Amino acid sequence: MTVAQAQQLLDKSLEENPVAVFAVHVTGEVSVSSVALSLHDRTCMVIEKDGKFAAAAGC
């Protein structure tokens, strides 16, 4: 899944249920290279032991 696809999924889910709390589990590597990921107020990122974020310069 690309970051753009993940952002669309978060945006759509928030639209459908604006009071929900979203928990995103990261079990692998999230690579952000050209689009910034903008989490909403009620989104929690849970990074598992082997999970990591890798962002390119400018993101």
mmCIF file as gemmi writes it, N, C-alpha and C atoms, coordinates in Angstrom:
data_model
loop_
_atom_site.group_PDB
_atom_site.id
_atom_site.type_symbol
_atom_site.label_atom_id
_atom_site.label_alt_id
_atom_site.label_comp_id
_atom_site.label_asym_id
_atom_site.label_entity_id
_atom_site.label_seq_id
_atom_site.pdbx_PDB_ins_code
_atom_site.Cartn_x
_atom_site.Cartn_y
_atom_site.Cartn_z
_atom_site.occupancy
_atom_site.B_iso_or_equiv
_atom_site.pdbx_formal_charge
_atom_site.auth_seq_id
_atom_site.auth_asym_id
_atom_site.pdbx_PDB_model_num
ATOM 1 N N . MET Axp A 1 ? 0.843 -1.172 0 1 0 ? 1 A 1
ATOM 2 C CA . MET Axp A 1 ? 0 0 0 1 0 ? 1 A 1
ATOM 3 C C . MET Axp A 1 ? 0.888 1.235 0 1 0 ? 1 A 1
ATOM 4 N N . THR Axp A 2 ? 0.572 2.165 -0.857 1 0 ? 2 A 1
ATOM 5 C CA . THR Axp A 2 ? 1.346 3.401 -0.892 1 0 ? 2 A 1
ATOM 6 C C . THR Axp A 2 ? 0.867 4.346 0.208 1 0 ? 2 A 1
ATOM 7 N N . VAL Axp A 3 ? 1.665 5.366 0.48 1 0 ? 3 A 1
ATOM 8 C CA . VAL Axp A 3 ? 1.269 6.356 1.481 1 0 ? 3 A 1
ATOM 9 C C . VAL Axp A 3 ? 0 7.075 1.028 1 0 ? 3 A 1
ATOM 10 N N . ALA Axp A 4 ? -0.106 7.367 -0.262 1 0 ? 4 A 1
ATOM 11 C CA . ALA Axp A 4 ? -1.309 8.031 -0.782 1 0 ? 4 A 1
ATOM 12 C C . ALA Axp A 4 ? -2.542 7.158 -0.556 1 0 ? 4 A 1
ATOM 13 N N . GLN Axp A 5 ? -2.416 5.844 -0.777 1 0 ? 5 A 1
ATOM 14 C CA . GLN Axp A 5 ? -3.532 4.935 -0.544 1 0 ? 5 A 1
ATOM 15 C C . GLN Axp A 5 ? -3.881 4.871 0.943 1 0 ? 5 A 1
ATOM 16 N N . ALA Axp A 6 ? -2.862 4.844 1.786 1 0 ? 6 A 1
ATOM 17 C CA . ALA Axp A 6 ? -3.099 4.826 3.229 1 0 ? 6 A 1
ATOM 18 C C . ALA Axp A 6 ? -3.802 6.104 3.668 1 0 ? 6 A 1
ATOM 19 N N . GLN Axp A 7 ? -3.383 7.247 3.111 1 0 ? 7 A 1
ATOM 20 C CA . GLN Axp A 7 ? -4.015 8.526 3.461 1 0 ? 7 A 1
ATOM 21 C C . GLN Axp A 7 ? -5.476 8.527 3.032 1 0 ? 7 A 1
ATOM 22 N N . GLN Axp A 8 ? -5.768 8.012 1.835 1 0 ? 8 A 1
ATOM 23 C CA . GLN Axp A 8 ? -7.151 7.941 1.359 1 0 ? 8 A 1
ATOM 24 C C . GLN Axp A 8 ? -7.992 7.066 2.276 1 0 ? 8 A 1
ATOM 25 N N . LEU Axp A 9 ? -7.43 5.953 2.72 1 0 ? 9 A 1
ATOM 26 C CA . LEU Axp A 9 ? -8.145 5.052 3.621 1 0 ? 9 A 1
ATOM 27 C C . LEU Axp A 9 ? -8.432 5.735 4.954 1 0 ? 9 A 1
ATOM 28 N N . LEU Axp A 10 ? -7.445 6.426 5.518 1 0 ? 10 A 1
ATOM 29 C CA . LEU Axp A 10 ? -7.662 7.154 6.772 1 0 ? 10 A 1
ATOM 30 C C . LEU Axp A 10 ? -8.715 8.243 6.597 1 0 ? 10 A 1
ATOM 31 N N . ASP Axp A 11 ? -8.629 9.005 5.51 1 0 ? 11 A 1
ATOM 32 C CA . ASP Axp A 11 ? -9.584 10.087 5.262 1 0 ? 11 A 1
ATOM 33 C C . ASP Axp A 11 ? -11.002 9.551 5.101 1 0 ? 11 A 1
ATOM 34 N N . LYS Axp A 12 ? -11.152 8.462 4.335 1 0 ? 12 A 1
ATOM 35 C CA . LYS Axp A 12 ? -12.475 7.869 4.098 1 0 ? 12 A 1
ATOM 36 C C . LYS Axp A 12 ? -13.046 7.317 5.397 1 0 ? 12 A 1
ATOM 37 N N . SER Axp A 13 ? -12.214 6.65 6.186 1 0 ? 13 A 1
ATOM 38 C CA . SER Axp A 13 ? -12.677 6.088 7.452 1 0 ? 13 A 1
ATOM 39 C C . SER Axp A 13 ? -13.114 7.189 8.411 1 0 ? 13 A 1
ATOM 40 N N . LEU Axp A 14 ? -12.38 8.284 8.452 1 0 ? 14 A 1
ATOM 41 C CA . LEU Axp A 14 ? -12.743 9.41 9.313 1 0 ? 14 A 1
ATOM 42 C C . LEU Axp A 14 ? -14.055 10.039 8.85 1 0 ? 14 A 1
ATOM 43 N N . GLU Axp A 15 ? -14.249 10.125 7.532 1 0 ? 15 A 1
ATOM 44 C CA . GLU Axp A 15 ? -15.493 10.666 6.982 1 0 ? 15 A 1
ATOM 45 C C . GLU Axp A 15 ? -16.678 9.807 7.396 1 0 ? 15 A 1
ATOM 46 N N . GLU Axp A 16 ? -16.507 8.48 7.32 1 0 ? 16 A 1
ATOM 47 C CA . GLU Axp A 16 ? -17.586 7.553 7.638 1 0 ? 16 A 1
ATOM 48 C C . GLU Axp A 16 ? -17.893 7.515 9.132 1 0 ? 16 A 1
ATOM 49 N N . ASN Axp A 17 ? -16.889 7.724 9.964 1 0 ? 17 A 1
ATOM 50 C CA . ASN Axp A 17 ? -17.089 7.658 11.408 1 0 ? 17 A 1
ATOM 51 C C . ASN Axp A 17 ? -16.189 8.691 12.086 1 0 ? 17 A 1
ATOM 52 N N . PRO Axp A 18 ? -16.645 9.948 12.161 1 0 ? 18 A 1
ATOM 53 C CA . PRO Axp A 18 ? -15.792 11.032 12.655 1 0 ? 18 A 1
ATOM 54 C C . PRO Axp A 18 ? -15.416 10.957 14.132 1 0 ? 18 A 1
ATOM 55 N N . VAL Axp A 19 ? -16.075 10.116 14.922 1 0 ? 19 A 1
ATOM 56 C CA . VAL Axp A 19 ? -15.734 10.031 16.352 1 0 ? 19 A 1
ATOM 57 C C . VAL Axp A 19 ? -14.895 8.799 16.676 1 0 ? 19 A 1
ATOM 58 N N . ALA Axp A 20 ? -14.562 8.019 15.668 1 0 ? 20 A 1
ATOM 59 C CA . ALA Axp A 20 ? -13.793 6.793 15.898 1 0 ? 20 A 1
ATOM 60 C C . ALA Axp A 20 ? -12.342 7.109 16.248 1 0 ? 20 A 1
ATOM 61 N N . VAL Axp A 21 ? -11.729 6.17 16.94 1 0 ? 21 A 1
ATOM 62 C CA . VAL Axp A 21 ? -10.295 6.223 17.207 1 0 ? 21 A 1
ATOM 63 C C . VAL Axp A 21 ? -9.668 5.124 16.363 1 0 ? 21 A 1
ATOM 64 N N . PHE Axp A 22 ? -8.679 5.477 15.56 1 0 ? 22 A 1
ATOM 65 C CA . PHE Axp A 22 ? -8.05 4.518 14.669 1 0 ? 22 A 1
ATOM 66 C C . PHE Axp A 22 ? -6.7 4.102 15.23 1 0 ? 22 A 1
ATOM 67 N N . ALA Axp A 23 ? -6.472 2.805 15.289 1 0 ? 23 A 1
ATOM 68 C CA . ALA Axp A 23 ? -5.181 2.273 15.726 1 0 ? 23 A 1
ATOM 69 C C . ALA Axp A 23 ? -4.522 1.619 14.521 1 0 ? 23 A 1
ATOM 70 N N . VAL Axp A 24 ? -3.353 2.106 14.165 1 0 ? 24 A 1
ATOM 71 C CA . VAL Axp A 24 ? -2.616 1.584 13.02 1 0 ? 24 A 1
ATOM 72 C C . VAL Axp A 24 ? -1.403 0.835 13.556 1 0 ? 24 A 1
ATOM 73 N N . HIS Axp A 25 ? -1.327 -0.46 13.263 1 0 ? 25 A 1
ATOM 74 C CA . HIS Axp A 25 ? -0.197 -1.276 13.708 1 0 ? 25 A 1
ATOM 75 C C . HIS Axp A 25 ? 0.826 -1.371 12.583 1 0 ? 25 A 1
ATOM 76 N N . VAL Axp A 26 ? 2.048 -1.007 12.873 1 0 ? 26 A 1
ATOM 77 C CA . VAL Axp A 26 ? 3.133 -1.083 11.898 1 0 ? 26 A 1
ATOM 78 C C . VAL Axp A 26 ? 3.994 -2.282 12.272 1 0 ? 26 A 1
ATOM 79 N N . THR Axp A 27 ? 4.008 -3.284 11.394 1 0 ? 27 A 1
ATOM 80 C CA . THR Axp A 27 ? 4.78 -4.49 11.679 1 0 ? 27 A 1
ATOM 81 C C . THR Axp A 27 ? 6.001 -4.62 10.781 1 0 ? 27 A 1
ATOM 82 N N . GLY Axp A 28 ? 6.068 -3.846 9.741 1 0 ? 28 A 1
ATOM 83 C CA . GLY Axp A 28 ? 7.209 -3.881 8.826 1 0 ? 28 A 1
ATOM 84 C C . GLY Axp A 28 ? 7.798 -2.496 8.698 1 0 ? 28 A 1
ATOM 85 N N . GLU Axp A 29 ? 8.193 -2.134 7.507 1 0 ? 29 A 1
ATOM 86 C CA . GLU Axp A 29 ? 8.765 -0.812 7.264 1 0 ? 29 A 1
ATOM 87 C C . GLU Axp A 29 ? 7.792 0.039 6.469 1 0 ? 29 A 1
ATOM 88 N N . VAL Axp A 30 ? 7.548 1.252 6.933 1 0 ? 30 A 1
ATOM 89 C CA . VAL Axp A 30 ? 6.758 2.227 6.199 1 0 ? 30 A 1
ATOM 90 C C . VAL Axp A 30 ? 7.754 3.189 5.574 1 0 ? 30 A 1
ATOM 91 N N . SER Axp A 31 ? 7.769 3.237 4.26 1 0 ? 31 A 1
ATOM 92 C CA . SER Axp A 31 ? 8.699 4.098 3.536 1 0 ? 31 A 1
ATOM 93 C C . SER Axp A 31 ? 7.927 5.264 2.932 1 0 ? 31 A 1
ATOM 94 N N . VAL Axp A 32 ? 8.261 6.468 3.353 1 0 ? 32 A 1
ATOM 95 C CA . VAL Axp A 32 ? 7.596 7.673 2.861 1 0 ? 32 A 1
ATOM 96 C C . VAL Axp A 32 ? 8.61 8.421 2.011 1 0 ? 32 A 1
ATOM 97 N N . SER Axp A 33 ? 8.343 8.5 0.694 1 0 ? 33 A 1
ATOM 98 C CA . SER Axp A 33 ? 9.352 9.098 -0.18 1 0 ? 33 A 1
ATOM 99 C C . SER Axp A 33 ? 8.895 10.359 -0.896 1 0 ? 33 A 1
ATOM 100 N N . SER Axp A 34 ? 7.592 10.507 -1.15 1 0 ? 34 A 1
ATOM 101 C CA . SER Axp A 34 ? 7.191 11.693 -1.906 1 0 ? 34 A 1
ATOM 102 C C . SER Axp A 34 ? 5.921 12.352 -1.389 1 0 ? 34 A 1
ATOM 103 N N . VAL Axp A 35 ? 5.182 11.678 -0.538 1 0 ? 35 A 1
ATOM 104 C CA . VAL Axp A 35 ? 3.929 12.227 -0.019 1 0 ? 35 A 1
ATOM 105 C C . VAL Axp A 35 ? 3.956 12.125 1.493 1 0 ? 35 A 1
ATOM 106 N N . ALA Axp A 36 ? 3.695 13.222 2.141 1 0 ? 36 A 1
ATOM 107 C CA . ALA Axp A 36 ? 3.657 13.186 3.611 1 0 ? 36 A 1
ATOM 108 C C . ALA Axp A 36 ? 2.383 12.487 4.079 1 0 ? 36 A 1
ATOM 109 N N . LEU Axp A 37 ? 2.478 11.705 5.153 1 0 ? 37 A 1
ATOM 110 C CA . LEU Axp A 37 ? 1.328 11.034 5.745 1 0 ? 37 A 1
ATOM 111 C C . LEU Axp A 37 ? 0.81 11.925 6.858 1 0 ? 37 A 1
ATOM 112 N N . SER Axp A 38 ? -0.442 12.345 6.753 1 0 ? 38 A 1
ATOM 113 C CA . SER Axp A 38 ? -1.032 13.267 7.718 1 0 ? 38 A 1
ATOM 114 C C . SER Axp A 38 ? -2.057 12.523 8.561 1 0 ? 38 A 1
ATOM 115 N N . LEU Axp A 39 ? -1.672 12.182 9.775 1 0 ? 39 A 1
ATOM 116 C CA . LEU Axp A 39 ? -2.571 11.451 10.658 1 0 ? 39 A 1
ATOM 117 C C . LEU Axp A 39 ? -3.594 12.399 11.259 1 0 ? 39 A 1
ATOM 118 N N . HIS Axp A 40 ? -4.775 11.884 11.537 1 0 ? 40 A 1
ATOM 119 C CA . HIS Axp A 40 ? -5.832 12.676 12.142 1 0 ? 40 A 1
ATOM 120 C C . HIS Axp A 40 ? -5.692 12.665 13.664 1 0 ? 40 A 1
ATOM 121 N N . ASP Axp A 41 ? -6.425 13.545 14.323 1 0 ? 41 A 1
ATOM 122 C CA . ASP Axp A 41 ? -6.344 13.682 15.778 1 0 ? 41 A 1
ATOM 123 C C . ASP Axp A 41 ? -6.575 12.373 16.523 1 0 ? 41 A 1
ATOM 124 N N . ARG Axp A 42 ? -7.424 11.533 16.013 1 0 ? 42 A 1
ATOM 125 C CA . ARG Axp A 42 ? -7.787 10.303 16.717 1 0 ? 42 A 1
ATOM 126 C C . ARG Axp A 42 ? -7.128 9.068 16.106 1 0 ? 42 A 1
ATOM 127 N N . THR Axp A 43 ? -5.919 9.22 15.625 1 0 ? 43 A 1
ATOM 128 C CA . THR Axp A 43 ? -5.185 8.101 15.05 1 0 ? 43 A 1
ATOM 129 C C . THR Axp A 43 ? -3.967 7.807 15.908 1 0 ? 43 A 1
ATOM 130 N N . CYS Axp A 44 ? -3.847 6.561 16.333 1 0 ? 44 A 1
ATOM 131 C CA . CYS Axp A 44 ? -2.701 6.13 17.134 1 0 ? 44 A 1
ATOM 132 C C . CYS Axp A 44 ? -1.844 5.2 16.291 1 0 ? 44 A 1
ATOM 133 N N . MET Axp A 45 ? -0.551 5.437 16.277 1 0 ? 45 A 1
ATOM 134 C CA . MET Axp A 45 ? 0.376 4.565 15.572 1 0 ? 45 A 1
ATOM 135 C C . MET Axp A 45 ? 1.044 3.661 16.595 1 0 ? 45 A 1
ATOM 136 N N . VAL Axp A 46 ? 0.921 2.37 16.402 1 0 ? 46 A 1
ATOM 137 C CA . VAL Axp A 46 ? 1.572 1.389 17.262 1 0 ? 46 A 1
ATOM 138 C C . VAL Axp A 46 ? 2.667 0.74 16.43 1 0 ? 46 A 1
ATOM 139 N N . ILE Axp A 47 ? 3.904 1.011 16.783 1 0 ? 47 A 1
ATOM 140 C CA . ILE Axp A 47 ? 5.024 0.463 16.023 1 0 ? 47 A 1
ATOM 141 C C . ILE Axp A 47 ? 5.536 -0.766 16.764 1 0 ? 47 A 1
ATOM 142 N N . GLU Axp A 48 ? 5.358 -1.919 16.15 1 0 ? 48 A 1
ATOM 143 C CA . GLU Axp A 48 ? 5.781 -3.172 16.763 1 0 ? 48 A 1
ATOM 144 C C . GLU Axp A 48 ? 7.304 -3.231 16.859 1 0 ? 48 A 1
ATOM 145 N N . LYS Axp A 49 ? 7.809 -4.226 17.539 1 0 ? 49 A 1
ATOM 146 C CA . LYS Axp A 49 ? 9.244 -4.358 17.805 1 0 ? 49 A 1
ATOM 147 C C . LYS Axp A 49 ? 10.098 -4.236 16.544 1 0 ? 49 A 1
ATOM 148 N N . ASP Axp A 50 ? 9.675 -4.86 15.454 1 0 ? 50 A 1
ATOM 149 C CA . ASP Axp A 50 ? 10.456 -4.833 14.215 1 0 ? 50 A 1
ATOM 150 C C . ASP Axp A 50 ? 9.976 -3.764 13.23 1 0 ? 50 A 1
ATOM 151 N N . GLY Axp A 51 ? 9.003 -2.957 13.619 1 0 ? 51 A 1
ATOM 152 C CA . GLY Axp A 51 ? 8.466 -1.936 12.727 1 0 ? 51 A 1
ATOM 153 C C . GLY Axp A 51 ? 9.337 -0.693 12.709 1 0 ? 51 A 1
ATOM 154 N N . LYS Axp A 52 ? 9.298 0.022 11.577 1 0 ? 52 A 1
ATOM 155 C CA . LYS Axp A 52 ? 10.056 1.276 11.504 1 0 ? 52 A 1
ATOM 156 C C . LYS Axp A 52 ? 9.515 2.158 10.385 1 0 ? 52 A 1
ATOM 157 N N . PHE Axp A 53 ? 9.809 3.455 10.493 1 0 ? 53 A 1
ATOM 158 C CA . PHE Axp A 53 ? 9.473 4.435 9.47 1 0 ? 53 A 1
ATOM 159 C C . PHE Axp A 53 ? 10.76 4.89 8.804 1 0 ? 53 A 1
ATOM 160 N N . ALA Axp A 54 ? 10.725 5.037 7.5 1 0 ? 54 A 1
ATOM 161 C CA . ALA Axp A 54 ? 11.871 5.567 6.761 1 0 ? 54 A 1
ATOM 162 C C . ALA Axp A 54 ? 11.338 6.666 5.854 1 0 ? 54 A 1
ATOM 163 N N . ALA Axp A 55 ? 11.693 7.914 6.142 1 0 ? 55 A 1
ATOM 164 C CA . ALA Axp A 55 ? 11.202 9.045 5.357 1 0 ? 55 A 1
ATOM 165 C C . ALA Axp A 55 ? 12.336 9.679 4.566 1 0 ? 55 A 1
ATOM 166 N N . ALA Axp A 56 ? 12.036 10.013 3.325 1 0 ? 56 A 1
ATOM 167 C CA . ALA Axp A 56 ? 13.007 10.706 2.481 1 0 ? 56 A 1
ATOM 168 C C . ALA Axp A 56 ? 13.063 12.176 2.891 1 0 ? 56 A 1
ATOM 169 N N . ALA Axp A 57 ? 14.103 12.857 2.509 1 0 ? 57 A 1
ATOM 170 C CA . ALA Axp A 57 ? 14.236 14.288 2.803 1 0 ? 57 A 1
ATOM 171 C C . ALA Axp A 57 ? 13.051 15.04 2.212 1 0 ? 57 A 1
ATOM 172 N N . GLY Axp A 58 ? 12.491 15.956 2.965 1 0 ? 58 A 1
ATOM 173 C CA . GLY Axp A 58 ? 11.376 16.759 2.492 1 0 ? 58 A 1
ATOM 174 C C . GLY Axp A 58 ? 10.008 16.209 2.828 1 0 ? 58 A 1
ATOM 175 N N . CYS Axp A 59 ? 9.952 15.05 3.449 1 0 ? 59 A 1
ATOM 176 C CA . CYS Axp A 59 ? 8.658 14.467 3.826 1 0 ? 59 A 1
ATOM 177 C C . CYS Axp A 59 ? 8.433 14.605 5.31 1 0 ? 59 A 1
